[in-house]
Amino acid sequence: MAGHTEAAKVLRALLKRGHAVLAARGIPVPLPHTLRVPVAWREDAAVAHEVHTKIVEATGMGLGHHNERRQFEWKQVTPVIPPSSRLRFEPADDDTFISLFARVMPGSLDVMTRRELATTDALSLARDEVDYYRS
């Protein structure tokens, strides 16, 4: 969309059409939406403008809840740091992971998790999340 003179209009039309297709299939809209941006997006005026345009149009289509997350990625060219004594990894089955995941959900700083916990319990949400990552 960068440099497109009618970016807002195009984005709005895409969202409207996508919502219409989903609604016609009986899928409630709007669905959660992900916008991936560069880490330093605020420091580049052109990128910041593009992100702002997308946020404004998404908000206008009912996607007004914002949750900014950082994602970390390890690349094979990056050396692995030595293990810390503060954190220990050990094998565990899915049920153990689900139980631990459910225990840490209440009080989460994550907006999506808090929103989901308003309509379901932590154990059910943990199971749903694990099922999602398995699929």
Residue, then its C-alpha position, 0 to 999 in steps of 0.5 A: m500500500a506504500g505510496h498508493t494515493e487511495a490506500a485508505k479507500v482500498l484498505r476499507a474496501l478489502l476489509k468490507r469485502g472480507h467481512a461480507v464473505l465471512a458473514a455470508r458463511g456464518i462466521p462472526v465478524p470482525l475476527p481478530h486481526t494481526l498487523r505485523v510491522p518492523v520493530a522501529w516502525r515509529e522511527d520511519a515517517a513513511v512506515a508510521h504513516e502507513v501503520h496509522t492509516k491501517i489502524v484507522e481503517a481497521t478501527g473504522m471496521g470494528l477492529g478497535h482493540h489494540n494489542e502490541r506484541r514483540q516477537f523474538e526470533w532466533k536465526q541459525v547464524t546467531p550464536v546460542i547463549p549459555p543456559s541460565s541457572r534461573l530458568r530450567f527446561e525439562p520434558a513434559d506432556d501436553d497436560t502438564f503444559i496446559s495446567l501451567f499455562a492456565r495457572v499463569m493466565p489470570g493477571s496476564l498483561d496480554v490484551m487478547t488473553r484478558r479478553e478471552l478470559a472474560t468469556t471462558d475459564a483459564l483451563s478451557l482457554a489453555r486447551d484451546e490455545v494448545d489445540y490451535y498450536r497443534s493444528 
